[in-house]
Amino acid sequence: MCCMHQPPCPAADAVDRDAARVLSSFPEQGWSLLCNGVIIFDDTGELLPDGSTIAPHRGPAPHIPNARNAVLAGAGGAGAGSRPVPAL
Protein backbone atom coordinates (compact mmCIF):
# COMPACT_ATOMS: atom_id res chain seq x y z
CA MET A 1 0.00 0.00 0.00
CA CYS A 2 1.16 3.50 -0.72
CA CYS A 3 0.30 6.07 1.96
CA MET A 4 -0.70 9.50 0.67
CA HIS A 5 -0.90 11.12 4.13
CA GLN A 6 1.46 13.87 5.25
CA PRO A 7 3.41 12.97 7.27
CA PRO A 8 3.29 9.42 5.93
CA CYS A 9 1.91 6.66 8.14
CA PRO A 10 4.41 4.26 9.72
CA ALA A 11 5.18 1.11 7.73
CA ALA A 12 3.61 -2.21 8.73
CA ASP A 13 6.96 -3.46 10.06
CA ALA A 14 7.66 -0.32 12.13
CA VAL A 15 7.45 -0.36 15.91
CA ASP A 16 4.81 2.40 15.83
CA ARG A 17 2.69 0.72 13.11
CA ASP A 18 -0.46 1.22 15.23
CA ALA A 19 -0.15 4.99 14.70
CA ALA A 20 -1.23 4.68 11.06
CA ARG A 21 -4.59 6.20 10.14
CA VAL A 22 -7.71 4.05 10.11
CA LEU A 23 -9.05 3.42 6.60
CA SER A 24 -12.01 1.22 7.56
CA SER A 25 -13.46 0.53 10.97
CA PHE A 26 -15.80 -2.32 11.90
CA PRO A 27 -16.43 -1.83 15.64
CA GLU A 28 -19.33 -4.28 15.61
CA GLN A 29 -16.86 -6.96 14.48
CA GLY A 30 -13.98 -5.69 16.62
CA TRP A 31 -11.38 -4.75 14.01
CA SER A 32 -10.03 -1.88 11.90
CA LEU A 33 -7.90 -1.68 8.75
CA LEU A 34 -5.03 0.79 8.95
CA CYS A 35 -3.46 2.72 6.08
CA ASN A 36 -0.34 0.53 6.21
CA GLY A 37 -2.36 -2.66 5.67
CA VAL A 38 -2.31 -3.77 9.31
CA ILE A 39 -5.56 -5.07 10.77
CA ILE A 40 -5.88 -4.25 14.46
CA PHE A 41 -8.34 -5.99 16.76
CA ASP A 42 -10.11 -4.67 19.84
CA ASP A 43 -8.17 -7.14 22.02
CA THR A 44 -4.93 -5.43 20.79
CA GLY A 45 -3.95 -8.35 18.54
CA GLU A 46 -2.77 -7.54 15.01
CA LEU A 47 -2.66 -9.16 11.59
CA LEU A 48 0.17 -7.86 9.40
CA PRO A 49 -0.01 -7.62 5.59
CA ASP A 50 2.43 -10.53 5.19
CA GLY A 51 0.04 -12.81 7.14
CA SER A 52 2.02 -12.86 10.38
CA THR A 53 0.24 -12.18 13.64
CA ILE A 54 0.99 -10.28 16.81
CA ALA A 55 -0.65 -11.63 19.94
CA PRO A 56 -2.76 -9.34 22.12
CA HIS A 57 -0.49 -7.22 24.29
CA ARG A 58 -2.58 -5.51 26.91
CA GLY A 59 -0.82 -4.39 30.01
CA PRO A 60 -1.54 -2.29 33.06
CA ALA A 61 -2.62 1.25 32.37
CA PRO A 62 0.60 3.29 32.12
CA HIS A 63 -0.91 6.23 33.97
CA ILE A 64 -1.70 4.07 37.04
CA PRO A 65 1.51 2.08 37.59
CA ASN A 66 0.83 1.26 41.26
CA ALA A 67 -2.96 0.97 41.24
CA ARG A 68 -2.92 -2.63 42.49
CA ASN A 69 -0.54 -1.74 45.35
CA ALA A 70 -2.73 1.19 46.40
CA VAL A 71 -5.80 -1.06 46.58
CA LEU A 72 -3.95 -3.70 48.56
CA ALA A 73 -2.54 -1.12 51.00
CA GLY A 74 -6.02 0.13 51.82
CA ALA A 75 -7.39 -3.37 52.41
CA GLY A 76 -5.87 -4.10 55.81
CA GLY A 77 -4.32 -1.03 57.30
CA ALA A 78 -5.47 2.45 58.13
CA GLY A 79 -7.79 2.95 55.22
CA ALA A 80 -11.12 4.61 54.71
CA GLY A 81 -13.20 4.78 57.86
CA SER A 82 -10.34 4.52 60.33
CA ARG A 83 -9.46 7.40 62.62
CA PRO A 84 -5.99 8.63 63.52
CA VAL A 85 -4.86 8.03 67.06
CA PRO A 86 -4.72 11.36 68.94
CA ALA A 87 -1.39 12.41 70.41
CA LEU A 88 -1.23 12.70 74.18
FENURKA-V84241 format. One record per residue. PSI is psi in radians with two decimals (999 if undefined). BURIAL is # if it has 16 or more other C-alpha atoms within 10 Angstrom, else .. D_LAST is the distance of its C-alpha to the last C-alpha in Angstrom with 2 decimals. Layout:
PSI;BURIAL;D_LAST  PSI;BURIAL;D_LAST
This chain:
2.56;.;75.27  1.99;.;75.50  2.30;.;72.54  0.06;.;73.58  2.69;.;70.06  2.10;.;68.99  2.73;.;67.07  2.60;.;68.48  2.66;#;66.39  2.60;#;65.25  2.82;#;67.76  -0.43;#;67.30  0.11;.;66.63  2.69;.;64.02  -0.63;.;60.34  0.55;.;59.56  -0.49;#;62.36  -0.19;#;60.06  -0.07;.;59.98  2.69;#;63.63  2.60;#;64.46  2.20;#;64.97  -0.75;.;68.66  2.38;.;68.46  2.36;.;65.52  1.23;.;65.70  -0.52;.;62.20  -0.38;.;63.61  -0.18;.;64.76  0.46;.;61.75  2.82;#;63.47  2.55;#;64.57  2.18;#;67.32  2.84;#;66.41  -0.54;#;68.86  0.11;#;69.06  -0.05;#;70.22  2.39;#;66.93  2.13;#;65.99  2.50;#;62.25  2.71;#;60.81  -0.45;.;57.73  0.17;.;56.24  0.08;.;56.50  2.82;.;59.55  2.59;#;62.55  2.07;#;66.31  2.77;#;67.97  -0.49;.;71.55  0.03;.;72.89  -0.14;.;71.74  2.76;.;68.81  2.74;.;65.47  2.15;.;61.84  2.70;.;59.45  2.47;.;56.55  0.88;.;53.73  2.60;.;50.67  -3.08;.;47.36  2.64;.;43.77  2.19;.;43.37  -0.41;.;43.14  -0.06;.;40.73  1.17;.;38.13  -0.50;.;38.19  0.52;.;34.91  -0.74;.;35.01  -0.73;.;35.24  -0.67;.;32.26  -0.68;.;30.10  -0.78;.;31.18  -0.65;.;30.54  -0.62;.;27.02  -0.18;.;26.10  -0.60;.;27.75  -0.32;.;25.32  -2.63;.;21.97  1.56;.;19.51  -2.66;.;22.30  2.38;.;23.29  -0.26;.;21.73  2.69;.;18.49  2.55;.;15.15  2.63;.;12.36  2.20;.;9.26  2.53;.;6.44  2.53;.;3.78  999;.;0.00
